[in-house]
């Protein structure tokens, strides 16, 4: 079955450490997104990519970085510059730049500070 | 500018009674609208979508929503709530810019179902 796989499900970060969250999709989608969700709150856009080798900052990109070297993969790095990284991170994808179709979501990665 | 408002942060219903979750949007053109459900520690699952076809949209698990342009609303309903419906629900509208499309999320409505 096609879908989005996020790993790991749980991740712990030490002070001053960078960590990378994985997002892989086998839906042949061009567009991919990263969101942050804090307890009891909605989703906030971190980064998005409409095509391989291109990505754009979202509303809260500071302290995060991404790459899009392959269509299937859109990893998110939470850098040490992100002072409050504890949150639930969700990856999503959709068909193309103007597909007008809904996003598909992974099951998320919960990041906590040690 | 486009935005999405979910008028209730929390709705509580008894099992077997109707569910109404409200969503209003602001858009300068005919929007594409979606409802998603999120169970604890899970991703978002699509319930239904409106993309300028029929105004009454049927989704999964007995949910449906009606697009009313005059009221700029897209309320989610279900005739009879089930315990498994307890979750967070998000209304979403597509925003388009020079780089493509992005999705504007409402703040969410938490649905509780009482036995």
Interface residues (C-beta under 8 A of the other chain):
Chain A: X4 X6 X31 X33 X41 X42 X43 X45 X48 X50 X56 X58 X88 X90 X92 X94 X97 X98 X99 X100 X101 X102 X103 X104 X105 X106 X107 X108 X110
Chain B: X32 X34 X36 X41 X42 X43 X44 X45 X46 X49 X51 X90 X92 X94 X96 X99 X100 X101 X102 X103 X105 X106 X107 X108
